[in-house]
Amino acid sequence: MDLLSALHSFVRVAATGSFSAVSRETGASQPTISRHIALLEAHYGATLFARTTRSLMMTEDGRSLLPHAYEVLEILETAETALGRRRASVSGLVRLGVTTAFGLYLTSRLGSLLEEHPDLSVELVMRDGFGDLVEEGLDLAVRIGSIAEGSLIARRLGSVHRCVIASTDYLARRGTPEHPRDLLNHPCIAYSYGGTRHDWQFTRKGEGETAVAASGPFRANSSEAVLQAVRAGLGIGMLPAFQVEDDIASGKLRHLLPEWTIPELPFYAVHTGPRTLPLRTRTVLDFLIEISDVLRQG
């Protein structure tokens, strides 16, 4: 089993780019991780990582081995499942990184998952912005927008529909925009999530594309702060539809320019590997897949 342990260490080092990070996440000592890599290099007669005092880079031989290592570990996991050697019950802690808005949405729906699996625990780490999964000790994360890190394994869940909204009190005072260009005469509350641009883009059949520079006296990198500002009548905002659907249904907010199409944002669950996840993490991922349909509604 030493070779299998070494393969597991190898794929984790490849994903994290750090022996110390793998040591922290697995509980094994850093010398143990180093011995695992040395075992593989001796076994295959190849150098898998180029090491310097400041960096660790995978070699061409390492890149060639990586997909095969994933395949071997996945086959082993499948065999263990088929032979019943993995515990049937789902147990343990899953640390899940989410945006604030989706975290609040998810919190109200986690009851069914935890009731079905009483030995499972979920810790939400909520922030509007991209962090390092390994440094934050996350098993899984939800990300909205493009995924830049090549080391992440991403499962696309769908797309997030967005809408332009304002409070009824604000519209009574300032009037209702009838065209995206009218937004230039209104304070727009920009949500600066993940470095996204503040240009609001719209499309309508027969008129093509229209882009509006969202500007105003207030902006925030928290969607909840933007929502509170819109509720308070500070201006017009653009937010995920799932975040504001209750306020729209209650009449507190109005959906503006509904005949215009706003580009949707891709929605992913990401992790650092291996492809075959522990049962507890896979269970949470399956739950995310089940509830992701709401993000495609609008």
C-alpha positions, 0 to 999 in steps of 0.5 A, spaced: 500 500 500 506 504 500 505 505 492 498 507 493 499 512 499 505 515 495 500 516 489 495 520 493 501 524 496 503 526 489 496 528 486 495 532 492 502 535 491 500 536 484 494 540 486 497 544 492 504 545 489 506 545 496 509 539 501 507 543 507 500 544 505 499 536 504 502 535 510 497 540 514 491 537 510 493 529 511 496 530 518 502 526 515 509 529 517 512 533 511 518 528 511 513 523 510 510 526 504 517 527 501 519 520 502 512 518 498 515 523 492 522 520 493 519 513 492 515 514 486 521 517 483 525 511 484 519 506 482 519 510 475 526 512 475 523 519 473 524 526 477 516 528 478 518 535 481 523 540 480 525 543 487 528 550 488 528 554 495 522 558 493 518 554 488 516 547 486 514 545 479 511 539 476 516 536 471 514 533 464 514 526 467 510 529 473 505 531 468 505 525 464 504 521 471 498 525 473 492 522 469 494 515 471 495 517 478 488 519 478 485 513 474 489 508 479 486 512 485 479 512 482 479 505 480 481 503 488 475 507 490 470 504 486 473 497 488 472 499 495 465 501 494 463 495 490 466 491 496 462 494 501 469 496 505 467 503 505 462 505 511 455 506 509 453 512 513 456 519 511 459 522 517 465 527 518 465 535 517 465 538 510 468 545 510 464 549 504 466 555 502 460 559 499 458 567 497 454 570 502 448 570 498 448 563 496 450 561 503 444 564 506 440 561 501 443 554 502 442 555 510 435 555 509 435 548 505 441 544 509 436 541 514 434 536 509 441 534 508 443 534 515 436 530 517 438 525 512 445 524 514 445 525 522 453 524 523 454 529 517 457 536 519 457 542 514 461 548 516 460 554 511 465 559 510 462 565 507 465 570 503 464 574 497 471 573 493 476 568 491 480 565 497 485 559 497 482 552 498 488 549 501 490 555 506 483 556 508 482 548 509 476 547 505 473 541 502 469 544 497 467 551 494 462 554 490 464 559 485 460 564 481 464 566 475 470 564 471 475 559 474 482 561 473 486 556 477 488 550 473 489 546 479 482 546 481 477 541 479 470 544 477 463 541 476 459 546 473 452 546 476 449 551 472 448 559 471 446 564 475 440 569 472 441 576 475 436 582 475 436 589 476 432 591 482 430 597 486 425 599 492 418 601 491 420 607 495 426 609 491 422 608 484 416 613 487 421 618 488 426 618 482 422 614 477 422 608 473 427 607 468 424 604 461 431 603 458 438 601 460 440 608 458 436 611 463 440 608 468 445 613 467 440 618 470 440 614 477 445 612 482 447 605 481 450 600 486 455 596 484 457 589 486 464 588 485 464 581 486 471 577 484 473 583 480 467 583 475 467 589 471 462 595 473 459 595 466 452 592 466 450 589 459 443 588 456 441 585 450 434 585 447 432 583 440 432 588 435 436 593 439 442 589 440 447 590 446 447 596 450 452 597 456 451 601 462 457 604 466 454 602 473 456 608 477 453 612 484 456 614 491 456 607 494 459 600 492 461 594 495 464 587 495 458 584 499 452 582 495 448 583 502 451 590 503 448 591 496 441 588 497 441 592 504 443 599 500 437 597 495 432 596 500 434 602 503 433 606 497 440 608 495 439 606 488 438 601 483 442 594 484 444 588 479 444 582 484 442 574 483 435 573 482 435 567 487 437 573 492 432 577 491 426 573 489 422 573 496 423 581 496 420 581 489 414 577 491 413 581 497 413 587 493 419 590 497 423 591 491 421 591 483 424 587 477 426 593 472 427 592 465 425 585 465 424 585 457 432 585 457 436 579 457 442 580 462 448 575 461 448 569 466 454 567 470 457 560 470 456 557 477 461 552 479 463 547 485 470 546 486 475 542 489 483 541 489 482 533 488 482 527 487 477 526 482 474 521 487 472 525 493 470 522 500 463 520 501 462 526 506 464 531 501 461 527 495 454 527 499 454 535 499 456 536 492 450 532 490 446 536 494 449 542 491 447 539 484 440 538 487 438 545 489 442 548 483 436 549 479 434 555 482 440 559 480 437 558 473 430 561 474 429 568 473 
